[in-house]
Amino acid sequence: MPWVAFGPLVFTLFVGLLTLRRRGRNPRRRGSVLGLLVVAALLTSGTGCSATSDSRSGDGPATVAAFDVETGRPVWVAELEAANGASTPAFGADLVLVQTGRSYESPAGRLVALDPRSGRQLWYVATEGGTCGGADALGDPPMIADGVVVVPAPDGYIQGINARDGSERWRTRVAGAPAAIADGVVLVGTQTAYAGLDLATGAQRWTQSVPEAAWGDWRPGGRAFVLGAGSTFVVELATAGGFSVAALDAGSGRELWRDAVGSVDSTARRYFTDGVDTLAALQGGPMDSPHGQATRLVGRDLRSGKPLWATEDLPPNEDDLPQTGIAADGGRVFYASASGRLVALDARSGAERWTASYRTGKDLFVPRLMVGEDAVVVRQGTQLSVFEAATGAQRWSTRLDSSADPETTAATGKGLVLVPRSSQPCMPPVAGGMGPA
């Protein structure tokens, strides 16, 4: 049967199976340039821009599509050479960085650097680690700070890459995978411990045993949720009946505090910092509680862990599951529900700053939020909407290619909104089980 008739239905069923498989498991955070006509083929009609529906199948090379953050005007599409998977992009050192992979089962991948003005590929380096080479939809964007990109390399090494030209700056053999960067330190983790490496040299500064770290061993190369912010790393921990978070000092690895955050059955990222001094977390009840799915958004002081505020219970979806996406930046915390409501809060007080509505896609998908360029970007299914971060006024919205993976997150920077698109070989297999058990 032609994909144009049945592709969206098949893909919706696939994501439904993926979601069902993840329920009951640990609820952790689970180049040639094409012309503007190809960009238009990625879209269907929306507010601010419109184009013809794309009827291509889910096969073919991975791409990154760029839109003007102010108007939604298509700018370029980069076709990623020898890649079927593309991570959420990252901006840094006047580059767009994308982790790519070739197949779901393979850890082999590439870190690709693109010119943000044209989408032209500038350089790439081979990497090794994670599902689809670290480019699966639930993975993180590439890590960059101070002109150094940190990647897992073949043969058990971790590399520091010079962002200017892709040359190797340092190479360190250490167990584990790079997880986050904060205050000139690279956090590397295994299932029982963390190590801090010097970002400039790769030399090891400290180690810290964290045996209860909620390491994501349900998929190859998976790892615990880790967030680097200021001089602090925030690490998710597996505890009886749910989860906790702990804060580690970036300079020494010393644990600063820990607190329970319960269980939230969602594939979306549940922790963000506001870029200043506040940690926002989606917090649920114990796994075995009859009210375990009740979810709130809680603000904590990043260095002390002291709770600052909490919202009322957030509305679940029709299946009584949490379906809220969050993000934070610039002293604000944002959350969006699949019902189409976007809310901005003051990061320190929790006071509501504004609310807005957005057009939703299929309600199966959790909204994915990203903040930057004074804008809040919401992706929910095939729908992409952009708002003013200060006021909530909508800038534009559009509908994306229905064959693209709806669990990927857009990125913002350099006046652009970037949307990655992975193809079928980098999506979990449906037949014979949904990926590794």
C-alpha positions in Angstrom: 0.0 0.0 0.0 1.3 3.5 -0.6 2.8 5.3 2.3 1.0 8.5 1.5 -2.3 6.7 2.4 -1.2 4.7 5.4 2.2 6.1 6.6 0.9 8.4 9.3 -1.4 5.7 10.7 1.4 3.1 10.8 3.8 5.6 12.4 1.2 6.6 15.0 0.8 2.9 15.9 4.5 2.5 16.1 4.9 5.4 18.6 2.0 4.1 20.6 3.8 0.7 20.9 6.9 2.5 21.9 5.1 4.5 24.6 3.4 1.3 25.9 6.7 -0.4 26.1 8.2 2.4 28.2 5.3 2.4 30.6 6.1 0.5 33.8 9.8 1.0 33.3 12.0 3.6 34.8 10.4 7.0 33.9 13.7 8.7 33.2 14.6 10.8 30.3 14.4 8.1 28.1 26.3 17.9 3.9 24.7 18.7 1.1 22.1 21.5 1.3 18.8 21.1 -0.4 16.9 24.0 -2.0 14.0 25.8 -0.5 11.7 23.6 -2.6 12.8 20.6 -0.5 12.1 22.7 2.7 8.6 23.4 1.4 8.1 19.7 0.9 8.6 19.1 4.6 5.6 21.3 5.5 1.9 21.5 5.1 -0.3 24.5 5.6 0.1 26.4 8.9 0.1 29.9 10.4 2.9 32.1 9.0 4.0 29.6 6.3 2.4 26.9 4.1 3.5 24.3 1.6 2.4 21.1 0.0 2.2 17.9 2.1 5.2 15.6 2.0 4.3 12.0 0.9 7.8 10.5 1.2 8.3 7.3 3.3 10.2 7.2 6.5 13.3 5.9 4.7 16.1 8.0 3.3 18.8 10.2 4.8 18.4 12.1 8.0 18.0 15.9 7.6 17.9 19.1 9.6 15.5 21.8 8.5 16.1 25.5 9.4 13.3 28.1 9.8 13.6 31.8 10.6 12.8 32.1 14.3 10.9 35.4 13.8 8.7 34.5 10.8 8.8 30.8 10.2 10.3 31.3 6.7 12.2 28.2 5.5 15.9 28.9 5.3 17.7 25.7 4.4 17.6 21.9 4.7 20.8 20.0 5.3 20.9 16.3 4.2 23.2 14.5 6.6 25.6 12.3 4.6 25.7 8.6 5.5 23.1 9.1 8.3 19.6 7.8 9.0 19.3 9.4 12.5 19.8 13.0 13.7 19.9 14.2 17.3 18.5 17.5 18.6 21.1 20.0 17.3 23.2 22.2 19.5 24.6 25.7 18.8 28.1 26.7 19.8 31.3 28.3 18.5 29.3 29.7 15.5 28.3 26.1 14.5 25.4 23.8 14.4 26.4 20.4 15.8 24.4 17.3 15.2 25.0 13.7 16.4 24.1 11.2 13.6 23.8 7.4 13.3 23.0 4.8 10.7 20.9 2.2 12.5 19.0 1.7 15.7 21.1 -1.2 16.9 24.5 0.3 16.1 26.5 2.6 18.4 28.6 3.9 15.5 27.9 7.5 14.6 29.3 10.8 13.6 29.4 14.3 15.1 28.7 16.6 12.3 29.3 20.4 12.2 27.1 22.6 9.9 27.4 26.2 8.9 24.3 27.9 10.5 24.0 30.4 7.6 23.7 27.7 4.9 23.5 24.3 6.4 26.7 23.3 4.6 28.7 20.5 6.3 32.1 21.8 7.6 33.5 18.7 9.2 32.7 15.5 11.0 34.3 13.0 13.4 33.6 9.4 14.1 31.9 8.6 17.4 30.8 5.4 19.2 28.1 5.1 21.8 24.4 5.0 22.3 21.4 3.8 20.3 21.7 4.9 16.6 25.2 6.2 17.4 23.7 8.5 20.1 21.2 10.1 17.6 17.9 8.5 18.8 15.0 10.8 19.6 15.4 10.5 23.3 19.1 11.3 23.3 20.7 14.6 24.2 22.1 17.2 21.8 25.9 17.3 21.4 27.8 18.7 24.4 29.9 21.9 23.8 31.5 24.5 26.0 34.4 26.9 25.6 35.0 25.7 22.0 35.3 22.1 23.0 32.9 19.3 21.9 33.0 16.2 24.1 32.1 12.9 22.4 32.4 9.1 23.1 35.0 7.8 20.8 35.8 4.2 19.5 37.8 1.8 21.7 36.5 3.1 25.0 37.9 6.6 24.7 36.3 10.0 25.3 37.5 12.8 23.1 37.6 16.6 23.3 37.1 18.0 19.8 38.2 21.4 18.7 35.0 23.0 17.4 36.9 25.3 15.1 38.0 22.5 12.7 37.1 19.1 14.2 40.6 18.3 15.2 41.3 16.2 18.4 42.2 18.3 21.4 42.5 15.5 23.9 41.7 11.8 24.3 41.1 10.0 27.6 40.5 6.4 28.2 37.9 6.2 31.1 35.0 3.9 31.8 31.6 5.3 31.1 30.1 7.9 28.8 30.2 11.7 28.8 27.0 13.0 30.4 27.2 16.8 30.9 29.5 19.9 31.2 29.5 22.4 34.0 32.1 25.0 35.1 34.9 23.6 33.0 34.3 20.0 34.1 33.0 17.1 32.0 30.9 14.6 34.0 31.5 11.0 32.9 29.3 8.2 34.3 29.0 4.5 34.7 26.2 2.6 36.4 27.8 3.1 39.8 30.1 6.1 39.8 30.9 9.5 38.2 34.2 11.1 37.3 35.0 14.7 36.6 37.4 15.5 33.7 39.0 18.8 32.9 37.3 20.2 29.9 40.5 21.8 28.6 42.8 18.8 29.0 40.8 15.7 29.6 42.7 15.1 32.9 40.6 13.4 35.6 39.9 15.7 38.6 37.7 13.5 40.8 35.6 10.4 41.2 32.3 10.0 43.1 30.6 6.7 43.9 26.9 7.0 43.1 25.7 3.3 43.1 22.0 4.2 43.0 22.3 6.4 39.9 19.4 5.7 37.6 21.5 4.6 34.7 19.4 4.0 31.6 20.4 0.4 31.0 17.2 -0.4 29.1 18.8 0.6 25.8 22.4 0.2 24.5 24.6 3.1 25.7 21.7 4.5 27.7 22.6 6.5 30.8 21.2 8.3 33.7 19.7 11.7 33.4 22.4 14.3 34.2 22.1 18.1 33.9 25.0 20.5 34.1 24.2 24.1 35.2 26.5 26.8 36.6 28.8 25.0 39.0 26.4 22.1 39.7 25.5 18.7 38.2 22.1 17.3 38.9 21.8 13.5 38.7 18.8 11.3 38.8 18.8 8.4 41.3 16.8 5.2 41.6 15.2 4.8 45.0 12.6 2.6 46.5 9.2 3.4 45.1 10.4 6.1 42.7 13.3 8.5 42.0 15.3 11.2 43.6 17.7 13.8 42.3 21.1 14.7 43.8 23.3 17.7 43.2 27.0 17.4 42.9 29.5 20.2 43.1 31.3 20.4 39.7 34.6 21.3 41.1 34.9 18.5 43.6 32.2 15.9 43.0 30.9 16.4 46.5 27.2 15.8 47.0 25.4 19.0 47.9 21.9 17.7 48.5 19.3 15.1 47.4 15.5 14.9 47.4 12.7 12.6 46.3 10.9 13.5 43.0 8.7 10.4 42.7 7.7 8.7 39.5 6.5 10.3 36.3 5.5 7.9 33.5 6.7 9.9 30.5 9.3 9.8 27.8 9.8 13.6 28.0 12.6 15.3 29.8 11.5 16.2 33.3 14.3 18.4 34.6 15.5 21.9 33.5 17.4 24.8 35.1 16.5 28.4 34.4 20.1 29.3 33.5 20.5 31.1 36.8 19.8 29.3 40.1 16.6 27.3 39.9 15.9 23.7 39.1 12.4 22.9 37.7 11.3 19.2 37.9 8.1 17.3 37.1 7.4 15.5 40.3 5.1 12.5 40.9 4.1 10.1 43.6 5.6 6.7 44.5 5.5 4.0 41.8 3.2 1.8 44.0 0.9 4.7 45.0 -2.7 4.6 43.7 -2.1 8.3 43.1 1.3 7.9 41.6 0.4 9.5 38.3 -0.5 12.8 39.9 2.1 15.2 38.6 3.2 18.7 39.7 5.9 21.1 38.6 8.2 21.9 41.5 10.9 24.7 41.7 14.0 24.2 43.8 17.1 26.2 44.6 19.8 24.7 42.6 22.6 24.8 45.2 20.6 24.0 48.3 17.7 21.9 47.0 15.2 23.9 49.0 11.7 23.7 47.5 10.6 27.2 46.4 7.1 26.5 44.9 4.9 23.9 43.4 2.0 24.0 40.9 -1.3 22.3 41.4 -1.7 18.8 39.9 -1.2 19.0 36.2 -3.9 17.6 33.9 -3.3 14.1 32.6 -4.3 12.9 29.1 -7.2 10.7 28.3 -5.3 7.6 29.5 -4.7 9.3 32.9 -1.0 9.6 32.1 1.1 12.8 32.5 1.6 14.5 29.2 3.4 17.8 30.1 6.5 19.1 28.5 8.7 21.6 30.4 11.7 24.0 29.7 13.4 26.8 31.5 15.6 29.7 30.7 16.2 33.4 31.6 14.6 33.3 35.0 11.4 31.6 33.6 9.9 28.1 33.6 7.6 27.0 30.9 5.2 24.1 30.7 2.9 22.8 28.0 0.2 20.2 27.9 -1.1 18.1 25.0 -4.4 20.0 25.4 -2.7 23.0 23.8 -2.0 25.2 26.9 1.4 26.9 27.3 2.2 28.6 30.7 5.2 30.7 31.8 6.1 31.0 35.5 8.6 33.1 37.4 11.5 30.6 38.2 12.0 31.8 41.8 8.5 32.5 42.9 6.4 30.2 40.7 4.1 33.2 39.9 2.3 32.9 36.6 3.6 35.4 34.0 1.4 34.5 31.0 -0.6 31.7 29.3 -1.1 31.0 25.6 -2.8 28.4 23.4 -1.2 26.5 20.6 -2.4 24.2 17.8 -1.9 20.6 18.8 -1.1 17.5 16.7 -2.1 14.0 17.6 -2.6 13.9 21.4 -0.5 10.7 21.7 2.7 12.8 21.8 4.1 14.7 24.7 4.9 18.3 23.9 8.7 19.0 23.5 9.8 22.5 24.5 13.0 24.5 23.8 13.8 28.0 24.8 16.2 30.4 23.1 16.4 33.5 20.9 13.8 35.1 23.2 11.3 32.5 22.0 9.6 29.3 23.3 9.4 26.5 20.7 6.7 23.9 21.2 6.7 20.7 19.1 3.7 18.4 19.7 3.4 15.6 17.2 3.6 17.2 13.7 2.8 20.7 15.0 5.5 23.3 15.5 4.6 26.6 17.3 6.8 29.5 18.3 6.0 32.2 21.0 7.6 35.3 22.5 9.2 34.2 25.7 8.5 37.5 27.4 4.8 37.9 26.6 3.4 34.6 25.1 2.5 36.2 21.8 2.5 33.7 19.0 5.0 34.3 16.3 4.1 31.5 13.9 3.2 27.8 13.6 3.4 25.2 10.9 2.8 21.5 10.4 5.8 19.2 9.8 6.3 16.2 7.7 4.1 13.4 9.1 6.8 10.7 8.5 9.3 12.4 10.8 9.9 11.1 14.3 7.6 13.2 16.5 9.7 12.6 19.7 12.6 14.7 18.5 13.1 18.2 20.0 13.7 21.4 18.0 16.6 23.7 18.8 17.0 27.5 18.6 19.9 29.8 18.0 21.5 32.1 15.5 18.0 33.4 14.5 16.9 29.9 13.6 14.6 27.1 14.7 16.2 23.7 13.7 14.1 20.6 13.4 15.9 17.2 13.0 14.3 14.4 11.0 15.4 10.8 11.4 14.4 8.0 9.0 13.1 4.4 9.7 16.5 2.6 10.2 17.1 4.7 13.4 13.7 4.1 14.9 13.1 1.2 17.3 11.9 -1.9 15.5 8.3 -2.9 15.9 8.5 -6.5 14.8 10.0 -8.9 17.3 9.9 -6.4 20.2 10.5 -2.7 20.7 14.3 -2.6 20.9 16.4 -4.2 23.6 14.8 -5.6 26.7 
